């Protein structure tokens, strides 16, 4: 992992007794390990071939005349009566070939520029829940003060690299213009790149314009150096709605990256088998990739995957399952087949920050990272199957992410690290606590957790027997107390405020 060596040694008390919360240093994460290849070349070819049959024989239904016209001009078979587009493999592969294998995403802080693709990896804040929860105030509807707190936490923790699309919906604000307030919070309370909303043209344009303002550049200049990204969710099975189409088209026209992510749950939105779900997911994702290239060849586009299963007894979504983990890995193989950056997720289905939340998130994180993910969306704060943004879960997730980051740091095998002389210096049956080799390294030898408590039982009990959930509550409170707002030019802040006021007046009671 391409990071500076961390500081600090083994300690379970730092961050809970006045010191800074232990963190790994900020910077771009890389994964030095080869991705896991679960499916054989023959199986991958079968997946591809089945996806091509879906696109050529069954097609994708769209709700936009503009999109149908684009595909028709490109040689696709368009049935306007049924609003269905079918295409052959050559159209798909020609479009895929024009999409870049990687791209950059730049906020107004150039030091936090992200490379998306190759072996680069980034983790995103949870996006979209209508509810918020913490162990002090309980579960409640999303609101702007909580939204702002989550942006502060994302800015504070180095493990979070990108802000998702509305970490929680501020339900007290008008639905047609609340995106303006959330964009402004993203840009004034953090200096991270962010996902903008692409439900329609107006919301996408506002995200593009406001990021350009924050960077002090024109929208045309940002075309060459993207600053925002969006996710287009295909309505599985095989439906592409007009609002998402407008958002995709707007982003592509302005050269801003688009992530195509079918929401495919086995047994509900796809057939019950993993192979069928992946074939359908692949067809739907490739349809969106083709559309980005028909709008603007060379537009950065990510292959997105969000395939899991449902509980066949209740129909409820399940995440962090063995099937979800396998899907994360094989979807990565598909993305690499088409030389596209890969977006995945590490979701869980727990209703509380408990053992289930921990083991499901751990399982899905391994699948996302070892599957070669470039962006792990919803990586911090996701709870209740995506219906709740949780403060304590964010802390748990940051700990999981940091453990993964440290795991990705390559092992050194220099003579000094192999330590033959250290082994020689200690008598048989002795110990290495006082060895010079240990004394030279004890502060930096091991990963220093922020949430784990490694004290013995007696000391833990004497200190109040606090469980991890209690410690997580204390950590997010401390992080908010320690938070430092990024420096933003006052003139730029005024320009953002003026833009928001003007757009709210334009939008009025209508659609954005």
C-alpha angles and dihedrals in degrees: 000000000000101000137114115263110273125242127228132052137231110322134141096188104058110104092026099064103045102287126113117281107260110252138169112242121272120256145100113311122222130191111221094185125094111250118255111259106207097166122062121235089256092052091047090053090052090051091050093046093050090049090052090051090052091052097042101037105027104021134190123282115228132188098209128087089199092059092046090053091051092052093043091055089050093055102263121141108251122193102193094184091058093030088230129144123202125182140176128243095259092061090050096048095044090054093045090052091061094054116095120247090224140006141180131246117205131191124187088278103075090194089069097053110140128215110212114201141032111051094331118121135192134178124219137208117253113272137206110007115148091210139056130205139187131162094247102049101022128217119336142154117283114270139174099256090055091044089055092048092054090051089051090051091048089052092047098051115070092205091070111078106171138027118237128223105289106334085215130357112252094225095187091065125079110274093225096058108019089102088071092059092047092049090051091050090050091054100041101038097041140021096217126118113254146202113249125208114262101188095127133342099281098059092048093049092049091055092049094047096046094049089050090051091051091052094046093236137111125262088244091056090049089057087075094042109033120215106178134041134194140201122230110201114206112218098236130245095054103302126129113188127215097243092055089044091055091048093049092047092050094050093046093048088057095044095247119144121263127200116206109207123173112203098224120174114181111238094021114044095015137024114286097256123089094227092054092046092052093047091052092043090051094051093049094046093048091050089059092045090054091050093054090053094047089054095046122353111227095029109152109250133176128213103234127199131187104160121151138132138261130234100260091210096056107012091236118144116258125202135181089039126140088254092051091049093050090047090053090054099044092045086058089055089052092050091051091048088062094037092241129141111255128232118193138155141227099214130165133197101217120129092211140034093261143118091296092053090050100048096040092049091046091051095048093044091057090050092049096047100038089043088065099255117179095190124027104200122202087019097146126045104005115147140156094028091304097311095106136046106212128201094203092045089054089058092047090049094050088054091050091047093048091050088052092047091053091046088056092056106104119245114247120226103186119140089256092053093046086058102203092156090050091052089048092051095061121072119235110276091020130111138245100224093105099031115124090235089059095042091054091055111025095107094053104024099103141026110275111219124212098202107031120091112211098178119121120264096260094052092043091052092046091052091057103280092258115187122218092262090058091048090049090056090053092047098054089047091051092046091054090048092050095043116124119200114234118250112258124178108256090226090056091048089053091049091051091049091049091049092051092048092048094048093048089054091049094047095046110156094334133087119291 
